[in-house]
Structure formats: C-alpha cells, structure tokens
Amino acid sequence: MRPFSSLRIWCLGAVVGIAFNASAQVPEIFRGADLKLGEKLMAENKCNQCHAQKWTNDGKAIYRPQGHINTPARLQAMVEQCSTQLNLSLFPEEVTAIAAALNRDHYRFAK
C-alpha cells in the first residue's frame, strides 16, 4: 500500500473544506431540506407553468431577490402562501424543500 502524498492529503482537505463551506452557506431554515423532493413537487404542481402565465419572462420575473422576498423566512412563507391559495395541502417539510430548491436556484440567500 502506498502512503498518502502531501498532494493527496491537500486535495482531500480541499474537497472536505469546500463541502463544509457550501453547507455552512445554506440558511439554517433550509439545512437538511430534500432538494430533489422540492424539484419533484415543483414539477408535479406545475409551479413554473403557473408563474409563466402570471409573470413575464417565462415566469422568471417572479424571482426578485431584491424585492419583497428578501429573507429565507419570507421565501418559505411565500411558498406556504402558494400552497394555501392553491389548496396543495403541502406538509411543512415539503414547503421547506420547495423553498430550499428555489433558494439554491434563484435567491441564493446565505446563512
């Protein structure tokens, strides 16, 4: 068995550091959220199609990080509001999953 070289140890440390730093940048409210579930729920409930009918730019105009949705909590509350208005009956962890996926893809709130 070959001993680890300094370069290999450095690379391993860099990968671990990057992974740790990326998770540290996720707002606490979204930590542990199931991003794949969020993506799936958005597709199943046709969120993008609904937004495209109501806003310009294929619905992307709704994502305004500098607008009234300016914190992770407000983003989560907005997803909950959509769920309530559209009678989607989403569970709290589903709302969080959708909000976390939206944060990752559009809002990029950190910590």
N, C-alpha and C positions, 0 to 999 in steps of 0.2 A: 504494500500500500504506500502510495506517495504522500509525503507530508504536504500540508497546505502551504502554498506560496504566499508571500505578502500580498501579491496582487489579488489572489483569490479571496483572501480574507478581507481585503479592502472592498472588493466588489460585493461580497456578501453583506458587509456592513452598510454599503451604499444602498443596496436593494432594501434591506430591513429599514434603514433610515427613511427612504422615500415612502415606503408603505406606511410607516408610523406617522410621518409628516402629513400624508394625504388623509389619513383617518382623523388626525388631530384638527384638520381644517374643516371637517364636516360639523355643522352646528349640532350641539348636544341634542336638540329636539329630533334630529334625523339620524342619529347614530344607531346602528343596528337595523335600520329600515331595510326592507326587502325591495331593492330597486327593480329586480326582474318582475316582482308582483306589481309594482307601480306601473311599469311599462305595459304589462298584460292588461291591467284594469283600464288604463287609458285607451288601449286599443279596443277592448271589449265594449266599453261605454262610449266609444266614438267621440272622445273629448276633442281631438283635433278637428274633426269634421264639424262639430257644433261650433267651435270657436271660429272656424273658417267662414261659416255662414254669418257670424255676427261682427267680425272684425276684418280689417283689411290685411293684405299680405299673407294670404292663406291662414289666417288666424294667429300668425306670429306677432301681430301688433299688440296682442293682449299682454305679451311678456315685456313688461316695462320695469326693469329693476329700479329705476329712479322714480317710479310712480308711487301710487298709494300702497303697493305691496313692497314694503321696504325692510321687512324683517322676516326671519324664518317663521315666527309665530303667525304673522299676518298671512303668509303664503299658506300655511296649514289651515288657517281659519277660512281662507277663500276656497280651498278645496272642499272643506266641510260644508260651506255655503252652497257650492255647486251640487254636492251630494244631496243636501236637504231640498233645494229647489227642484232638482230633477228626480227626487224620490228614488235615489240609487241605493239607499239603505247600506251604505258602506260602514264597515266596522272601523273603529279608531285606528287600528294598525294598517288598514287599507288606505285610509286618508293620509296617514303618515307616509306610507310607501309611495303614493302618488306625489305628494308634496316633495319628498326627498328626490324622486326622479326629476321633477320639474326644477328643483334647485340645482341638481347636477347638470342638467341640460340647458337651462336658461338663466336662472337667477344667480347662481354661484355665490350664495351667502357663505361666509366663512365664520367659524366659531360663533 
